Amino acid sequence: MTSRGEFLAQLVERILQAQTTGILRVGINGVDGSGKTCLADELAPLLRAQNANVIRASIDGFHNPRAVRYVQGKTSPQGFFQDSFDLDSFQNLLLKPLSAGGDFHYKTAAFDHGSNNKVKMAFTKAKPPAILLVDGIFLFSDPLKQHFDLKIFLDVPFEVSYARMAKRDGSSADPYAPENKRYYQGQKLYFAACKPQQQADILIDYANLKRPKIL
């Protein structure tokens, strides 16, 4: 089996192989608790060590205000899938500016869901060649999927991801617990509608963090 160090080296190589003279937009997707953010944070310095110019961002910086997120109800799976994020801001402030036809002026966040306030942030000018590393849930849904040049999906069973979140947040480790209904069933809606595993350019078995495997 591949060790974590070997896995990371392989993944860095795959990303660098896909790099162009422009900006390579990499999406790292998976369910809540799959390890998306930690992996992206781990990859960024490894890519920089190979002289890559890396831009780090997350869809978590583009939440909708609380009133919009819960307009269908606080326990609604449909609301979780459909209303969590401001897709227009995510595209117009980050993904489109860093496309081949963009002006390279971007923001990595627009809204802080913790404080329920807009984020005050100046535009940054990207200098290609560069790699945009974006992590988040629902990344390969319409209309977002068209904006990613390289799609990475972390395949993790719900039982494993919820156990990780329970350890991290103190939440229930049971995917089927009432308090998890919104999130578990919302992810199932995403899977049914968008089939993210099938869209992935790189599919990763990420159930064992010590020995992940590129499939």
Sequence and secondary structure as in RCSB ss.txt:
>XXXX:A:sequence
MTSRGEFLAQLVERILQAQTTGILRVGINGVDGSGKTCLADELAPLLRAQNANVIRASIDGFHNPRAVRYVQGKT
SPQGFFQDSFDLDSFQNLLLKPLSAGGDFHYKTAAFDHGSNNKVKMAFTKAKPPAILLVDGIFLFSDPLKQHFDL
KIFLDVPFEVSYARMAKRDGSSADPYAPENKRYYQGQKLYFAACKPQQQADILIDYANLKRPKIL
>XXXX:A:secstr
   HHHHHHHHHHHHHHH  SSEEEEEEE STTSSHHHHHHHHHHHHHTTT  EEEEEGGGBB  HHHHTTT TT
 HHHHHHHSB HHHHIIIIITTTSTTS SEE S SEETTTTEE     EE  SSEEEEEEETTTTSTTTGGG SE
EEEEE  HHHHHHHHHHHH   S TTSGGGHHHHHHHHHHHHHH HHHH SEEEE SSTTS EE 
